[in-house]
């Protein structure tokens, strides 16, 4: 079995949330092949007292409950202290999934895919004690300007998007080329483009035919057509992506 290229450790109140999504499709295959590793850690095991309390009322009043910093610290340290040393010597990079974090995008996916060892903390309730963030969290990430019931859904998004960039995850390296949000040069400017439109058999469907250029066998012309289509599609659907990167 090949040595895994990246390790995910997930701190969550609901480990069972991940069972079904991670047991299917390419993620499941990558886990079996050892391309990636994923461990789940139940925050509640480190709760306070007989009832394993993990949250408390916010100082100063207000609605909701706040995840306790001492509980989170014990949970985090238990992961770091017992985890086997990463074969490449990576240190854990600690990410809190939080709606107040930086917006997630493909550029961030690429950066995180090179970390080697990622610890995701799934926020819940009214939030996480600010002192824990200041002391232990390397980065806060949000997958969008909306509120979820917890960070578990966001963690799944990060696991899926990052894993795709790990060598050995996809059957064909070419699958990563020209994907949506990949970078390209247009008029000497580095921009991001959406993927080109794709077609498969039958050649005619509901009165619509596959563009003739794709049947020509002329790969140079096909590549030019695809780039042109990427630019037009991006202009139409996401013109903001055509701004030059700074």
C-alpha positions in Angstrom: 0.0 0.0 0.0 1.4 3.4 -1.0 2.3 5.8 1.8 -0.5 8.4 2.3 0.3 11.9 1.0 -1.9 13.9 3.4 -3.5 13.3 6.8 -6.8 14.8 7.9 -7.8 14.9 11.6 -11.3 16.1 12.3 -12.5 17.4 15.7 -16.3 17.2 15.8 -19.2 16.7 18.1 -20.8 14.3 15.5 -18.3 11.8 14.1 -21.1 9.8 12.7 -22.0 12.6 10.3 -19.1 11.7 8.1 -19.7 7.9 7.7 -21.8 7.9 4.6 -20.2 10.6 2.5 -16.7 9.2 3.0 -17.6 5.6 2.3 -18.5 6.3 -1.4 -16.9 7.4 -4.7 -13.3 8.5 -5.0 -12.8 9.4 -1.4 -13.5 5.8 -0.3 -11.1 4.5 -3.0 -8.4 6.9 -1.9 -8.8 5.9 1.7 -8.5 2.2 0.8 -5.4 2.8 -1.3 -3.8 4.9 1.4 -3.5 8.0 -0.7 -5.2 10.0 2.1 -5.8 9.3 5.8 -8.8 10.6 7.8 -9.3 10.3 11.6 -12.3 11.5 13.6 -12.1 12.7 17.2 -15.2 13.2 19.3 -14.9 16.5 21.2 -17.5 15.4 23.7 -15.1 12.8 25.1 -13.2 15.7 26.6 -16.2 17.4 28.1 -16.5 18.6 31.7 -18.2 16.5 34.4 -20.4 13.5 34.3 -22.5 15.0 31.5 -19.4 15.8 29.4 -20.3 19.5 29.0 -18.7 21.0 26.0 -20.4 24.4 25.9 -21.5 27.2 28.2 -23.4 30.5 28.2 -21.6 33.5 26.8 -20.2 36.1 29.2 -22.0 39.4 28.9 -25.3 37.6 28.0 -26.8 37.0 24.7 -28.3 34.0 22.8 -26.9 30.6 22.3 -24.0 28.6 23.8 -20.3 28.8 23.2 -17.9 25.9 22.8 -15.5 25.9 25.8 -11.8 26.6 25.2 -10.6 24.1 27.8 -12.6 21.3 26.2 -11.3 22.1 22.7 -7.7 22.4 23.9 -7.8 18.9 25.5 -9.4 17.5 22.4 -6.7 19.1 20.2 -3.8 18.2 22.3 -4.9 14.6 22.4 -4.7 14.5 18.6 -1.3 16.1 18.4 0.2 14.1 21.2 -0.8 10.6 20.0 -0.7 11.1 16.3 2.2 9.3 14.6 4.8 11.5 13.1 4.1 12.5 9.6 6.5 10.7 7.2 7.4 14.0 5.5 7.9 15.8 8.8 4.8 18.0 8.5 3.5 19.9 11.5 -0.3 20.1 11.9 -2.0 23.0 10.3 -5.1 23.8 12.4 -8.2 25.1 10.6 -11.4 26.2 12.3 -14.5 26.0 10.1 -16.3 29.2 10.9 -18.7 31.5 9.0 -16.5 34.5 10.0 -13.4 33.0 8.3 -11.8 33.7 5.0 -13.9 32.7 2.0 -12.8 29.4 0.5 -11.6 29.2 -3.1 -9.5 27.1 -5.4 -6.4 29.0 -4.6 -6.8 28.2 -1.0 -7.5 24.5 -1.9 -4.1 24.4 -3.6 -2.3 25.9 -0.6 -3.9 23.6 1.8 -3.1 20.5 -0.3 0.6 21.1 0.3 0.3 21.2 4.1 0.5 17.5 4.6 -1.3 17.3 7.9 -4.5 19.2 8.4 -6.6 19.4 11.6 -10.1 20.6 11.1 -12.2 21.9 14.0 -15.9 21.9 13.4 -17.6 24.8 15.1 -21.1 24.6 16.6 -23.7 26.6 18.5 -23.0 30.3 18.9 -19.3 29.8 18.1 -15.9 29.1 19.7 -14.4 30.9 22.6 -12.2 33.6 21.1 -9.2 32.8 23.3 -9.0 29.3 21.8 -8.9 30.8 18.3 -6.1 33.2 19.3 -4.0 30.5 20.9 -4.4 27.5 18.7 -6.0 28.2 15.3 -3.8 28.8 12.3 -6.6 29.9 10.0 -10.4 30.3 10.0 -12.2 29.3 6.9 -15.8 29.8 5.6 -17.2 28.0 2.6 -19.7 30.8 1.9 -21.7 33.8 3.3 -24.4 31.7 4.9 -24.9 29.9 8.2 -24.8 26.1 8.6 -25.8 24.0 11.5 -22.2 23.1 12.2 -18.8 22.9 10.6 -19.1 19.3 9.6 -20.6 20.1 6.1 -17.8 22.6 5.5 -15.2 20.0 6.6 -16.5 17.6 4.0 -16.1 20.3 1.3 -12.5 20.9 2.3 -11.7 17.2 2.4 -13.2 16.5 -1.0 -11.6 19.6 -2.7 -8.2 19.1 -1.2 -8.0 15.4 -1.7 -8.5 15.8 -5.5 -5.2 17.5 -5.8 -3.2 14.8 -4.0 -1.1 12.6 -6.3 -2.8 9.3 -6.8 -6.3 10.4 -6.0 -7.5 10.8 -9.5 -7.0 8.2 -12.1 -5.8 10.7 -14.7 -3.6 13.7 -13.9 -5.1 15.3 -17.0 -8.4 15.5 -15.2 -7.1 18.4 -13.2 -6.1 20.4 -16.3 -8.6 23.1 -17.4 -11.0 22.6 -14.5 -13.1 25.5 -13.5 -11.2 28.1 -11.6 -7.9 27.0 -13.1 -5.5 29.8 -14.1 -4.8 30.8 -17.7 -3.4 33.8 -19.6 -5.8 35.9 -21.6 -4.5 39.0 -23.3 -1.3 38.7 -21.3 -3.2 38.7 -18.0 -3.4 35.8 -15.6 -7.0 35.1 -14.9 -9.3 32.3 -13.7 -11.6 30.5 -16.2 -14.5 28.2 -15.9 -14.3 24.8 -17.6 -15.2 24.4 -21.3 -18.5 22.7 -22.3 -18.2 19.0 -22.7 -20.2 16.5 -24.9 -20.5 12.8 -25.2 -22.5 10.2 -27.3 -24.9 10.3 -29.0 -23.7 12.9 -31.5 -27.3 14.3 -31.8 -29.6 14.7 -28.8 -33.1 16.3 -28.9 -32.2 18.0 -32.2 -28.9 19.4 -30.9 -25.6 18.2 -32.5 -22.2 18.0 -31.0 -20.0 21.0 -32.3 -18.3 19.7 -35.4 -14.8 20.9 -34.3 -14.9 18.2 -31.6 -15.3 15.5 -34.3 -12.5 16.8 -36.5 -9.6 15.1 -34.9 -7.6 18.3 -35.2 -6.3 18.7 -31.6 -4.8 22.1 -32.1 -8.1 23.5 -33.3 -10.0 21.7 -30.6 -7.7 23.2 -27.9 -8.2 26.7 -29.3 -12.0 26.1 -29.5 -12.0 25.0 -25.9 -10.0 28.0 -24.7 -12.3 30.3 -26.6 -15.3 28.6 -25.1 -13.8 28.9 -21.6 -13.4 32.6 -22.0 -16.9 33.1 -23.4 -18.5 31.0 -20.7 -16.6 32.9 -18.0 -17.7 36.2 -19.5 -21.3 35.1 -19.5 -21.4 33.4 -16.1 -18.6 34.7 -13.9 -17.1 37.9 -15.4 -15.5 38.7 -12.1 -13.0 35.9 -12.7 -11.6 37.6 -15.7 -10.0 40.3 -13.6 -6.2 40.2 -13.7 -4.6 38.5 -10.7 -2.5 40.8 -8.6 
